[in-house]
Amino acid sequence: MNRSLILAALLAATTLAPACTGSKTRATTPMNTYENADKEGLPREVWVDRVDTGETLAKKAHVASVYETRHGDLMKIQVNLQNDSGRSIFVRYRVEWFDDEGFKVESPTESWNNVQISKGQRLALPAIATSPRAVNWRISIQESAM
């Protein structure tokens, strides 16, 4: 076999090998994810202290952003959770709604929701209030065994 052909094959194999085995660096955003550069029309992003996560989950994931808006006369939120761990994780979450005096608004949708978040993925956790009296909310997120 021609020596330059062997060298070219070796060079191609060493160049492509890292792409096949995966990078050792931590991904900051999921692969193959696209979003509109024009942010008009998005719900308003909010700064919150109404997210409770367990200690175990806080080491593996973080809340990347929170949006809230109104859907007619109902409050609607979306918490975007980013998986920072090196593997898929299972989480469960629930949202509690409160009225303007701080009293809990009972909701039939308050049960725990289970989801899987892949390594490096950012996943939206949506919720919508079932009563127009709901003006505030609190989300609880825990790692689960599923």
URCOR-V459312 format. One record per helix or strand of 3 or more residues. SS is the DSSP state (H for helix, E for strand). FROM is the first residue (numbers start at 0). LEN is the number of residues. If there is no record, write none. Layout:
ss=SS from=FROM len=LEN
ss=SS from=FROM len=LEN
This chain:
ss=H from=2 len=19
ss=E from=50 len=3
ss=H from=54 len=4
ss=E from=60 len=11
ss=E from=73 len=10
ss=E from=88 len=10
ss=E from=112 len=5
ss=E from=121 len=7
ss=E from=135 len=8
